[in-house]
Amino acid sequence: MTTARSLAEAKGCFSCHQVDTKVLGPAFAWVAYRYQRDPKAVATLKYAIEHGVSGVWGSMPMPAQSVTPVEAEELVSWVLAQRPVAPPKSN
């Protein structure tokens, strides 16, 4: 069975994101922080992965990813399971 982290690696998530630091997109820990108390977090992030979004974390858009709905949900669960860390004030 594939772990969610290895799925994230296989899908190229780490090209734009890291767990604790910003690359092109926000750190996964920052995403976990922003959505930790949001009851719509899973649906919101699943939509972002499947369809792409822009303007959420700055001007860099996140393109739609080539994932199945099950993979998207697995990735979201993994991201939200990261230790939440507040992003720096400049972001």
Steps between C-alpha positions, in 0.01 A plus 500: 500500500623846413540749782357848457847653512624273223184586304586869544852428378375297202251771401766772509358694796850554635597692185302796638450416870701374795377398844653788699621759249363700209616409152265633230196410706446512875647247740260217574529589871368850418206350313427277800509810722269706280239226471532331842161623625320528167218245470516536121877444482489157337255609229682830441843344466376203299343743253826699483701188419254370241410829329777746585467834679658844497527788740483291818867523600609785275514555127646159407214276380485133590414307185261206502678176581462167323356299788195288562244624755624232743862611455400864551328414826799294615731794426273743685485274805879477501547877466252571780679245721822706494596686816329838450743791481394861447649649184732797539318834519635604157296225326 
